[in-house]
Amino acid sequence: MPLTSPIKPYDPTWPQQYAAEEARLKPVFGLALIGIHHVGSTAIPDLVAKAEIDVLAVVNSDGGLEGWSRSLVALGYRRGGDLSPGHHFFKRDVGGARTHKLHVCLDGHGQIARMLRFRDHLRRHAEDRLKYQELKLRLESENSSGIQQYLIAKDPFIQEILANPD
């Protein structure tokens, strides 16, 4: 079973695609927005990735979630399942292909530091970036049951990186 998108070589336009999406998303959250970040593999130069721009929005409250959801639908997003309490997920497809994933996390949620730390580590450490790339490509080729299998199989590598001081 395929992943949500095939893994492709790094595309130098991904940062610009993120910047354009950030500009579209910032007004949705208004004063609740603390910060917005490009995360995931498309945020790491020279790393293969599914061509899906991952956005992390950090908010001081999720009391506006219902209104944000309506605004995000107008921008082409649809609600995914919450990944954990305080971690809301949205996805955007264009022409039947996933293009964006939006993580909306309450300030202080553990996933914020996890996403940023892993991204920053791979930006700084070419050897680990190459190991992660090889793992991703191998897992894609071996995948038989879809995205969950792929995500679960990547997790031990991610945990190992996060467990070691930089």
C-alpha positions in Angstrom: 0.0 0.0 0.0 1.5 3.4 -0.9 2.3 6.2 1.5 0.2 9.4 1.3 2.7 10.6 -1.3 5.9 9.1 -2.8 9.2 10.1 -1.4 11.1 12.5 -3.7 14.5 14.2 -3.8 14.8 17.5 -1.9 13.1 20.3 -3.8 14.6 23.7 -3.2 11.2 25.4 -3.6 9.8 23.7 -0.4 10.9 26.6 1.8 9.1 29.1 -0.5 6.0 26.8 -0.5 6.1 26.8 3.3 6.4 30.7 3.4 3.4 31.1 1.2 1.4 28.7 3.3 2.5 30.4 6.5 1.2 33.7 5.2 -2.2 32.1 4.4 -2.4 30.5 7.8 -1.2 33.2 10.3 -4.4 35.2 10.1 -6.5 32.2 10.9 -5.2 32.0 14.5 -5.1 35.7 15.3 -3.9 36.6 18.8 -3.8 32.9 19.9 -0.8 32.3 17.6 2.5 32.2 19.5 4.6 30.9 16.6 4.5 29.1 13.3 7.3 26.7 12.0 8.2 24.7 9.0 8.8 21.2 10.3 9.1 17.7 8.9 11.4 16.5 6.2 10.6 19.3 3.7 12.2 21.7 6.2 15.5 19.9 6.1 17.8 20.8 3.1 19.1 17.9 1.1 16.7 15.4 2.6 14.3 13.3 0.5 10.7 13.7 1.6 7.1 13.2 0.7 6.3 16.5 -1.1 3.9 17.5 1.8 4.7 20.7 3.6 4.5 20.2 7.4 3.4 23.3 9.4 3.5 23.6 13.2 1.3 26.3 14.7 1.8 26.9 18.4 -1.2 28.5 20.1 -1.8 29.8 23.6 -5.3 28.3 23.7 -7.4 26.0 21.6 -10.6 27.7 22.5 -10.9 29.0 18.9 -10.7 25.5 17.4 -14.2 25.5 16.0 -13.7 28.9 14.2 -10.2 27.9 13.0 -11.6 24.7 11.6 -14.1 26.7 9.5 -11.4 29.1 8.3 -9.1 26.2 7.5 -11.8 24.5 5.4 -12.1 27.8 3.4 -8.3 27.4 2.8 -8.7 23.9 1.5 -7.9 22.0 4.7 -9.9 19.2 6.3 -9.8 18.1 9.9 -7.8 15.0 10.7 -8.0 13.2 14.0 -6.4 14.8 17.0 -3.1 13.2 17.5 -3.2 13.7 21.3 -4.9 16.1 23.7 -3.8 19.6 22.7 -2.4 18.4 19.3 -4.9 19.0 16.5 -4.3 17.9 13.0 -5.4 19.2 9.6 -4.5 18.1 6.1 -4.8 19.7 2.7 -4.9 18.0 -0.7 -4.8 19.6 -4.1 -5.9 17.6 -7.1 -6.2 14.5 -5.1 -2.6 14.7 -3.7 -1.6 15.6 -0.2 0.2 18.9 -0.2 0.2 20.2 3.4 -0.1 18.9 7.0 -0.9 21.3 9.8 -0.2 20.5 13.4 -1.8 22.9 15.9 -0.3 22.4 19.3 -1.0 24.1 22.6 2.0 26.0 24.0 4.1 23.6 26.1 2.9 20.4 24.3 5.7 17.9 24.1 5.4 17.5 20.3 6.5 21.1 19.8 10.0 20.5 21.2 10.2 17.0 19.6 9.4 18.3 16.1 11.8 21.3 16.3 14.6 19.4 18.0 14.6 16.6 15.4 14.4 19.1 12.5 17.3 21.1 13.9 19.4 18.1 14.6 19.1 16.8 11.0 19.9 20.3 9.7 23.1 20.3 11.6 24.2 16.6 11.3 24.7 15.4 7.8 25.6 11.9 8.9 22.3 11.4 10.7 20.4 13.1 7.9 21.9 10.5 5.5 21.0 7.6 7.8 17.5 8.9 8.1 17.2 9.3 4.3 18.4 5.7 3.8 15.9 4.5 6.4 13.0 6.4 4.8 13.8 5.1 1.3 14.1 1.5 2.6 10.8 1.7 4.5 9.0 3.1 1.5 10.3 0.2 -0.6 9.3 -2.4 2.0 6.0 -0.8 2.9 3.0 -3.2 2.5 0.3 -1.6 4.7 0.5 2.2 4.3 1.5 5.3 6.2 1.0 3.9 9.8 3.5 1.1 9.2 6.0 3.7 7.8 5.6 6.0 10.7 5.9 3.3 13.3 9.0 1.9 11.7 10.7 5.4 11.6 10.0 6.1 15.3 12.9 4.1 16.9 15.4 6.2 14.8 13.7 9.4 15.8 13.6 8.4 19.5 17.3 7.6 19.4 18.1 11.0 18.0 15.9 12.7 20.6 17.4 10.7 23.5 21.0 11.8 22.8 22.2 15.3 23.7 23.1 17.3 20.6 
